[in-house]
């Protein structure tokens, strides 16, 4: 997304409200799939670590 400051440096007129919302929406649609994959990847790592620590704690006798 292009911010207002970048537009002023490029000698472009500032966006009106509807155009700014449209610009943000296009940027969000382009960014969202990558962000969701990153989130899913982090959740999978968290799940694996949780199961790993569960079994380590279970077999080492930390649960009483």
C-alpha positions, -999 to 999 in steps of 0.1 A, spaced: 0 0 0 12 35 -8 10 59 21 2 95 17 38 106 23 50 84 -5 24 98 -28 35 134 -20 71 125 -27 60 110 -61 41 142 -70 8 122 -71 -24 136 -57 -36 122 -23 -62 95 -24 -97 102 -15 -114 80 11 -129 54 -13 -97 50 -33 -77 47 -1 -100 19 11 -97 2 -22 -60 5 -22 -58 -10 13 -82 -38 3 -61 -48 -27 -29 -48 -5 -47 -69 22 -58 -95 -3 -23 -97 -17 -7 -100 18 -33 -122 36 -24 -156 21 12 -153 31 3 -141 66 -21 -170 71 5 -195 60 30 -180 84 4 -182 112 -5 -219 104 32 -228 103 38 -212 137 8 -230 151 21 -264 138 55 -258 155 37 -249 187 16 -281 185 47 -303 179 66 -286 208 36 -291 231 34 -328 224 72 -331 227 72 -315 261 42 -335 272 59 -368 266 92 -357 281 74 -345 313 52 -377 313 81 -401 311 105 -382 333 80 -383 362 72 -346 364 35 -354 368 26 -367 402 
